[in-house]
């Protein structure tokens, strides 16, 4: 993602029923966990309108050596 946005970024998502906590996606396992959470939402949604709130944050650039 850093290549696309030309700077480091952080992906975070909000679980339903958790208003104040964002979960950071920093590994393949974290991404898999996020997708599992979405699958749970989709199964529980009777009308197919499941939504997982995902946020993209820019991070301060690291100095180049």
Backbone as CSV, one residue per row, in Angstrom:
resi,resn,N_x,N_y,N_z,CA_x,CA_y,CA_z,C_x,C_y,C_z
1,UNK,0.823,-1.190,0.000,0.000,0.000,0.000,0.869,1.257,0.000
2,UNK,2.026,1.173,0.612,2.891,2.357,0.652,3.301,2.776,-0.752
3,UNK,3.457,1.802,-1.661,3.811,2.135,-3.041,2.695,2.911,-3.727
4,UNK,1.458,2.557,-3.449,0.307,3.219,-4.068,0.159,4.639,-3.550
5,UNK,0.308,4.835,-2.244,0.079,6.142,-1.626,1.360,6.953,-1.423
6,UNK,2.492,6.403,-1.816,3.795,7.076,-1.709,4.171,7.419,-0.270
7,UNK,3.585,6.741,0.684,3.948,6.895,2.089,3.383,5.706,2.858
8,UNK,3.937,5.416,4.025,3.416,4.304,4.823,1.973,4.567,5.258
9,UNK,1.180,3.501,5.306,-0.213,3.612,5.732,-0.530,2.515,6.744
10,UNK,-1.562,2.743,7.531,-2.060,1.752,8.486,-3.518,1.483,8.154
11,UNK,-3.881,0.209,8.166,-5.270,-0.191,7.966,-5.811,-0.621,9.318
12,UNK,-6.961,-0.075,9.667,-7.625,-0.432,10.924,-9.101,-0.624,10.645
13,UNK,-9.746,-1.466,11.460,-11.179,-1.670,11.287,-11.880,-1.655,12.629
14,UNK,-13.172,-1.393,12.559,-13.993,-1.285,13.762,-14.951,-2.461,13.801
15,UNK,-14.951,-3.167,14.909,-15.898,-4.256,15.093,-17.277,-3.688,15.390
16,UNK,-18.313,-4.366,14.936,-19.650,-3.917,15.322,-19.765,-3.961,16.847
17,UNK,-20.511,-3.114,17.419,-20.711,-3.055,18.876,-19.489,-2.530,19.629
18,UNK,-18.431,-2.127,18.944,-17.245,-1.552,19.591,-17.064,-0.141,19.052
19,UNK,-17.541,0.845,19.780,-17.511,2.211,19.277,-16.141,2.869,19.359
20,UNK,-15.333,2.501,20.328,-14.101,3.240,20.571,-12.828,2.499,20.181
21,UNK,-12.931,1.234,19.816,-11.729,0.456,19.564,-11.553,0.185,18.071
22,UNK,-10.349,0.457,17.571,-9.991,0.105,16.204,-8.914,-0.967,16.259
23,UNK,-9.039,-1.960,15.394,-8.082,-3.058,15.352,-7.151,-2.845,14.164
24,UNK,-5.857,-2.895,14.419,-4.855,-2.666,13.384,-4.586,-3.946,12.605
25,UNK,-4.504,-3.810,11.295,-4.141,-4.919,10.414,-2.674,-4.726,10.046
26,UNK,-1.816,-5.603,10.586,-0.383,-5.442,10.335,0.284,-6.721,9.835
27,UNK,-0.519,-7.764,9.608,0.048,-9.018,9.114,-1.016,-9.762,8.314
28,UNK,-0.589,-10.813,7.645,-1.526,-11.637,6.879,-2.560,-12.273,7.808
29,UNK,-2.134,-12.647,9.006,-3.065,-13.232,9.979,-4.116,-12.204,10.409
30,UNK,-3.686,-10.959,10.623,-4.631,-9.893,10.974,-5.652,-9.685,9.860
31,UNK,-5.183,-9.730,8.612,-6.086,-9.570,7.471,-7.090,-10.715,7.422
32,UNK,-6.617,-11.922,7.685,-7.507,-13.084,7.718,-8.541,-12.937,8.832
33,UNK,-8.125,-12.449,9.990,-9.061,-12.222,11.099,-10.107,-11.183,10.726
34,UNK,-9.688,-10.122,10.025,-10.636,-9.100,9.592,-11.666,-9.701,8.635
35,UNK,-11.204,-10.537,7.715,-12.131,-11.164,6.766,-13.078,-12.126,7.481
36,UNK,-12.587,-12.815,8.513,-13.454,-13.688,9.318,-14.543,-12.873,10.004
37,UNK,-14.182,-11.713,10.525,-15.180,-10.840,11.156,-16.232,-10.401,10.139
38,UNK,-15.789,-10.085,8.921,-16.745,-9.702,7.883,-17.671,-10.873,7.558
39,UNK,-17.118,-12.074,7.454,-17.943,-13.252,7.161,-19.006,-13.455,8.234
40,UNK,-18.644,-13.254,9.501,-19.624,-13.364,10.591,-20.737,-12.338,10.421
41,UNK,-20.360,-11.109,10.054,-21.361,-10.064,9.827,-22.282,-10.430,8.672
42,UNK,-21.705,-10.932,7.598,-22.490,-11.274,6.414,-23.477,-12.393,6.723
43,UNK,-23.063,-13.372,7.509,-23.958,-14.471,7.880,-25.109,-13.981,8.744
44,UNK,-24.853,-13.019,9.609,-25.879,-12.512,10.520,-26.808,-11.504,9.844
45,UNK,-26.408,-10.985,8.696,-27.202,-9.970,8.002,-28.285,-10.644,7.169
46,UNK,-29.541,-10.361,7.501,-30.650,-11.000,6.782,-30.869,-10.390,5.402
47,UNK,-30.505,-9.133,5.208,-30.750,-8.487,3.918,-29.479,-8.334,3.076
48,UNK,-28.362,-8.913,3.523,-27.132,-8.865,2.748,-26.416,-7.532,2.769
49,UNK,-26.710,-6.692,3.745,-26.087,-5.365,3.788,-25.027,-5.255,4.885
50,UNK,-24.277,-6.317,5.098,-23.238,-6.304,6.126,-22.158,-5.301,5.758
51,UNK,-21.727,-4.524,6.747,-20.676,-3.534,6.521,-19.687,-3.579,7.675
52,UNK,-18.439,-3.658,7.322,-17.357,-3.579,8.293,-16.661,-2.251,8.035
53,UNK,-16.569,-1.418,9.041,-15.952,-0.100,8.863,-14.436,-0.248,8.864
54,UNK,-13.828,0.144,7.757,-12.383,0.037,7.575,-11.823,1.444,7.386
55,UNK,-10.699,1.717,8.041,-10.076,3.037,8.004,-8.649,2.916,7.493
56,UNK,-8.233,3.888,6.702,-6.877,3.953,6.186,-6.225,5.219,6.735
57,UNK,-5.134,5.045,7.462,-4.431,6.169,8.085,-3.059,6.329,7.441
58,UNK,-2.683,7.557,7.156,-1.310,7.791,6.700,-0.412,7.859,7.933
59,UNK,0.776,7.341,7.796,1.744,7.338,8.893,2.875,8.292,8.549
60,UNK,3.532,8.817,9.557,4.677,9.695,9.271,5.726,8.936,8.458
61,UNK,6.267,9.577,7.483,7.304,8.951,6.659,8.571,8.761,7.474
62,UNK,9.240,7.666,7.213,10.515,7.402,7.878,11.623,8.104,7.101
63,UNK,12.610,8.637,7.789,13.710,9.301,7.080,14.464,8.306,6.202
64,UNK,14.853,8.738,5.040,15.622,7.895,4.125,17.094,7.941,4.522
65,UNK,17.790,6.790,4.514,19.223,6.778,4.890,20.078,7.484,3.863
